[in-house]
Amino acid sequence: MTMPLELVTIPCLQDNYAYLIHDAGSGQTACVDVPDAEPILATLQARGWVLSDILITHHHADHIQGVDALRAATGAMVLGAARDAHRLPKLDLALTEASTFSIGPEFARVIDVPGHTVGHIAFHFPESGLAFTADSLM
């Protein structure tokens, strides 16, 4: 039996959040959306975690404006919607609803959730009971 992913919520900007998800067994750590790199980097350092992945839900600035700085500081891979690649920071892995990836042993489901933006996607980690929908659920 695998341990669920650890979730850390990080306040960013004046009214936004980023989320770190960490697998203790593998040490793999992902960040969901990057409003601002500095608070994320501070949290990673405080916990002794190394960022492996940056997951982007959609192209709005309050979700991506810190991606390039966070990638530069950590070397993390950037994953986001293939259909929105032209509006996102450079992607290392362009995702569709058929895509899968894992954080440690847990596989994520990519879900198309257009509405807030045309290329909006959500990430579901069923074993840990985590879903990251960003602004598609208010």
Number of C-alpha atoms within 10 A of each C-alpha: 3 12 13 19 23 13 16 13 14 17 15 19 11 6 8 15 20 21 20 23 20 23 20 15 11 10 14 19 23 24 26 24 27 29 23 24 20 14 17 24 17 12 15 16 12 9 8 10 18 17 25 18 23 26 26 27 31 29 22 16 13 17 22 22 18 18 25 15 15 21 17 9 12 13 15 20 16 23 22 28 28 17 15 19 18 11 13 22 18 15 18 13 16 15 21 17 15 9 13 12 14 13 19 19 15 17 14 20 19 23 21 19 19 13 12 14 15 13 20 24 30 25 21 16 18 13 13 15 9 16 15 20 19 21 17 16 9 5
